[in-house]
């Protein structure tokens, strides 16, 4: 049973919504979302959607880079 199923709150500053996803804090720091200092960042639905939009370019480049390896 993980933290999200126990009712963890969103890690973004000034947000009190329940989290739906857990992501590495290093990936969040590449976007301009302001999170509390943690190893893992817990995001609510709204902030996860925002994270996906802001990290789309990085994820696409990473997919291209790893695509030739078949991973």
N, C-alpha and C positions, 0 to 999 in steps of 0.2 A: 504494500500500500504506500504510494508516494505522497509527496507534499501537496500535489494538485488535488488529489482525491480527498485529502484531509481538509481542503479549503484554504489553500495559500492565496494571499492577496497579490495583486499585480505589483511588480517591482518598480514601475515607473513612478517618479516623484509625483505626489498629489493625486494619486489614483487609488481608490479603495475597492475596485471591482475584484471579483474572484478570478483567479488565473485559469487559463485553459491549456497553455503551452509552457514548456520549460526549454530555455535556449541558453547556450553558453554566453557569458557576459562579454567575452571577447568579440563575438559576432555583433552583439548589440552596440558595442562601443564604436564600431565602424559606421553606424548610422548616427543620427543626431538625437536619438532618444536619451533622455536623462534618467538613469537608473540609480538606485541605491547600490552602494558598493557590495557586491556579492560574487561568488563564483558562478552561480547559475542565476539567470534572470527569468522570472515568472511573468508572463504576459497575459492580459485579458484579451478578449476577442477583438476589441477596437485597436489596441496597441499591437497585437500580432498582425493584424491586417496592414497597419501602417508600416511595421517592420518589413513585411514581405514586399511592399511597394518600394521601399527605400533600398532594399538589398537585392532587387531583381538583377541589376547589372552585374554585381559581384557573383551571384549564383550562376548566371549565364556564362560568364567568363570561366568560372571554376568547372562548369560542366564541359565546356569546350576543351579545357586543358586536360581533364581526366578522360575525355571521350575516346582518345586513341588507345588508352590502356584497357578499355572494356570494363571499367569499374563502375 
